[in-house]
Amino acid sequence: MIFSGVFAALTTPYAHDGSVSLSDLKHNVQRYNQTDLAGYVAVGSTGESVLLSRAEVDGILITVKEAAKGKKILAGTGAESTAETIARTKRAAELGYDAALVKTPYYYKTAYKPEVLLAHYRRVADESPIPVMLYSIPQFTGIALAAADVAMLSEHPNIIGIKDSSGNVQGVAETIAATPGKFQVLVGSAASVYPSLAIGARGAILALACALPEKCVALFELFQQGHHEKARELQAILVRASKLMVSELSIAGVKYAMDQRGYSGGIPRPPLLPLHHEQKKRLTELLATLEPATVRA
């Protein structure tokens, strides 16, 4: 299973009563299908996975699978316990997902020494009917997968790659150098896409691609075509967009930007808060320099 290109880390839209809006999710995926995105991640960090019930997760996974015509799909299946992670991964496999994206457990972080994480991932990979992709997102979990540990996990035949969302290009380079060529490294930071591709990353899984899919894909394609000066220019633009929309304003910023571009973004689920007026103004001004406003189809 090859994962190359740009994948959107899908958001989760909500109805006015706060329930998950599967119709709006379907609308978003159908619009993304018209772009050159390589695929989607359902119920990852950008999808507010930790704020969803198991029933809601199931509905989302089913909806994305049905709507994602011809695109590769990954399911976020990481949980705090190994047993629950395996159960979620098996469910994703039943629904026809191509791979499981498994974040590190993090609650008992002082106990999660390398040998603990290695045992956890090996057990999940042993039990998983579909390929497993590691997921390191230390800004949320407080735990980063070190290159040496990833190298050991890459020896498992069912662990095919990693999404590294640290934004640390040096760390990405170390992981690529420490793992075999078939091991697929994707990055989760829009600001590090170009330099990561230059050192051997296969692609990216991005929150920014939810609002600006065409531009994120264009960066990957420019790199692939050898148009490095244009790629660097576009990377600089995406750095600016990602800094405000994703790094500073987080999921609420991504969702608001989606609304401005004709997608169903909406507001995040409490305790996350929607943007206030000044934040909306700043983001609207930024988007005006990048993309025209779009009326929802």
C-alpha positions in Angstrom: 0.0 0.0 0.0 1.6 3.2 -1.2 0.8 6.6 0.4 2.2 9.4 -1.6 0.9 12.9 -2.2 -1.3 15.2 -0.1 -4.0 13.9 2.2 -6.6 16.1 3.9 -6.9 15.6 7.7 -10.7 15.8 7.7 -12.6 18.0 10.1 -15.8 16.9 11.8 -18.8 19.2 11.1 -21.6 19.6 13.6 -25.3 20.4 13.3 -26.9 23.3 15.2 -27.8 21.0 18.0 -24.1 19.9 18.4 -24.5 16.5 16.9 -22.2 15.3 14.1 -23.5 16.3 10.7 -22.8 13.4 8.4 -24.5 15.2 5.5 -22.1 18.1 5.8 -19.2 15.7 6.0 -20.4 13.9 2.9 -20.6 17.3 1.2 -17.0 18.1 2.1 -15.6 14.8 0.9 -17.6 15.0 -2.4 -16.0 18.4 -3.1 -12.5 17.2 -2.1 -13.0 14.3 -4.6 -13.0 16.9 -7.3 -9.4 17.9 -6.4 -6.2 16.0 -6.8 -5.9 15.1 -3.1 -4.5 11.6 -2.7 -6.9 10.8 0.0 -8.2 11.5 3.5 -7.7 10.8 7.2 -10.9 10.4 9.1 -11.1 11.0 12.9 -7.6 12.2 13.3 -6.5 15.2 15.5 -8.1 17.8 13.1 -11.3 15.7 13.2 -11.6 16.3 17.0 -11.3 12.5 17.5 -10.9 12.8 21.3 -14.2 14.7 21.6 -16.2 12.1 19.8 -18.2 9.1 21.1 -17.6 5.6 19.6 -21.0 5.8 17.9 -20.1 9.1 16.3 -16.7 7.8 15.2 -18.4 4.8 13.5 -20.9 7.1 11.6 -18.0 9.2 10.4 -15.9 6.3 9.2 -18.9 4.8 7.3 -19.7 8.2 5.7 -16.1 8.9 4.6 -15.8 5.4 3.2 -19.0 5.7 1.2 -18.1 9.2 -0.1 -14.4 8.8 -0.8 -14.7 7.5 -4.4 -11.3 6.3 -5.6 -9.3 8.0 -2.9 -7.1 6.3 -0.3 -8.5 6.5 3.2 -6.9 6.2 6.6 -8.7 5.9 9.9 -7.4 7.4 13.2 -7.6 4.4 15.5 -5.2 5.2 18.3 -6.5 4.9 21.9 -5.0 4.9 25.3 -5.2 1.1 25.7 -3.7 -1.4 23.4 -6.9 -3.5 23.4 -9.1 -0.5 22.5 -6.6 0.5 19.7 -6.8 -3.0 18.3 -10.6 -3.0 18.5 -10.8 0.4 16.7 -8.3 -0.8 14.1 -10.3 -4.0 13.4 -13.4 -1.9 12.9 -11.7 0.4 10.4 -10.6 -2.7 8.6 -14.1 -4.1 8.5 -15.3 -0.9 6.9 -12.7 -1.1 4.2 -10.1 1.5 5.2 -6.7 1.2 3.6 -4.7 1.8 6.7 -4.9 2.7 10.4 -3.2 5.9 11.7 -2.2 5.1 15.3 -1.2 7.9 17.6 0.9 7.3 20.6 -0.9 6.7 23.9 0.0 9.6 26.2 -1.9 9.8 29.5 0.6 7.9 31.6 3.5 9.5 29.7 6.1 9.1 32.5 5.6 5.3 32.1 5.8 5.3 28.4 9.4 4.4 27.9 10.6 3.3 24.4 10.1 -0.4 25.3 6.4 0.3 26.3 5.7 2.1 23.0 7.5 -0.6 21.0 5.4 -3.4 22.6 2.2 -1.4 22.1 2.7 -0.8 18.4 4.0 -4.4 17.7 0.9 -5.8 19.4 -1.4 -3.5 17.4 0.4 -4.4 14.1 0.2 -8.1 14.9 -3.5 -7.9 15.3 -4.4 -5.4 12.6 -5.9 -6.7 9.4 -4.7 -3.6 7.6 -1.4 -1.8 7.4 -0.5 0.4 10.4 1.0 3.9 10.1 2.6 5.4 13.2 1.5 8.8 14.3 3.8 11.1 16.3 2.2 14.4 17.3 4.1 15.6 20.4 2.5 19.0 20.5 -0.7 17.3 21.6 0.5 14.1 23.3 3.8 15.3 24.8 5.4 12.1 23.4 7.5 12.0 20.3 8.6 8.8 18.5 12.4 8.9 18.2 14.1 7.9 15.0 15.7 4.9 16.6 12.4 3.6 17.9 10.7 4.1 14.5 13.6 2.2 12.9 12.9 -0.8 15.1 9.2 -0.6 14.4 9.8 -0.3 10.7 11.1 -3.9 10.8 7.5 -5.1 11.4 6.0 -6.2 8.1 2.6 -4.5 8.9 4.0 -1.1 10.0 4.4 0.7 6.7 5.1 4.3 7.7 4.7 7.3 10.0 3.0 10.6 10.0 5.3 13.0 11.8 3.5 16.1 12.8 6.3 17.6 14.9 7.4 20.1 12.3 11.0 19.1 13.1 12.7 18.6 9.8 15.9 17.4 11.5 13.8 14.7 13.2 12.1 13.8 9.9 15.6 13.5 8.3 16.8 11.2 11.0 13.8 9.0 10.7 14.2 8.7 6.9 17.9 7.9 7.3 17.2 5.3 10.0 14.4 3.4 8.1 14.4 1.3 4.9 13.5 2.9 1.6 10.1 1.2 1.5 9.1 2.9 4.8 6.8 5.8 4.1 7.3 9.1 5.9 4.6 11.7 5.7 4.6 15.0 7.5 1.7 16.7 9.3 3.1 20.2 9.3 2.3 22.4 6.3 5.2 24.6 7.1 7.7 21.7 6.6 6.3 20.1 3.5 8.9 21.3 0.9 12.0 20.7 3.0 10.7 17.3 4.1 10.0 16.3 0.5 13.5 17.3 -0.4 15.0 14.9 2.2 12.8 12.0 1.1 9.3 12.3 2.7 6.6 10.8 0.5 3.9 13.4 1.1 1.8 15.1 3.8 -1.4 14.8 5.8 -2.5 18.3 6.4 -5.2 20.2 8.3 -4.5 23.1 5.9 -5.6 20.9 3.0 -9.1 21.1 4.4 -9.4 24.7 3.5 -6.7 25.1 0.7 -6.5 21.6 -0.9 -5.5 22.9 -4.4 -2.6 24.9 -3.1 -1.3 22.1 -0.9 -1.5 19.7 -3.9 0.2 22.3 -6.1 3.2 22.4 -3.8 3.6 18.6 -4.0 3.2 18.6 -7.8 5.7 21.4 -8.3 8.2 19.5 -6.3 7.5 16.3 -8.2 8.0 18.2 -11.5 11.3 19.7 -10.4 10.0 23.3 -10.3 11.8 24.0 -7.1 11.8 27.8 -7.2 8.0 27.9 -7.7 7.7 25.3 -5.0 9.7 27.3 -2.5 7.6 30.4 -3.3 4.4 28.5 -2.7 5.8 27.0 0.5 6.4 30.5 1.8 2.8 31.3 1.2 1.6 28.2 2.9 3.9 28.9 5.9 2.1 32.2 6.4 -1.4 30.6 6.0 -0.6 27.7 8.3 0.9 29.9 11.0 -2.3 31.8 11.5 -4.9 29.3 10.5 -3.6 26.1 12.0 -0.8 26.9 14.5 -2.5 30.0 16.1 -6.2 29.5 15.5 -6.2 25.7 15.5 -9.3 23.7 14.5 -11.6 26.7 14.9 -9.4 28.6 12.3 -9.4 25.7 9.9 -13.2 25.4 10.1 -13.8 29.1 9.7 -11.5 29.1 6.6 -13.5 26.2 5.2 -16.7 28.2 5.6 -15.2 31.0 3.6 -14.3 28.6 0.8 -17.7 26.9 0.4 -17.0 23.9 2.6 -19.0 23.0 5.7 -16.7 24.0 8.5 -18.8 25.4 11.3 -17.6 25.6 14.9 -15.6 23.1 17.0 -17.1 21.1 19.8 -16.8 22.4 23.4 -14.6 22.9 25.3 -13.0 24.2 22.1 -14.3 27.7 21.3 -15.2 29.3 18.0 -13.2 32.3 16.7 -14.1 35.8 18.0 -14.6 38.7 15.7 -11.0 40.0 15.6 -9.7 36.5 14.8 -12.2 36.1 12.0 -11.2 39.5 10.6 -7.5 38.5 10.5 -8.2 35.2 8.9 -10.6 36.7 6.3 -8.0 39.2 5.4 -5.3 36.5 5.0 -7.7 34.4 2.8 -8.4 37.3 0.6 -4.8 37.4 -0.4 -4.9 33.7 -1.2 -8.3 32.6 -2.5 -11.6 34.3 -3.5 -14.6 33.7 -1.2 -16.8 30.8 -2.4 -20.5 30.4 -2.1 -21.3 26.8 -0.9 -22.4 24.6 -3.8 
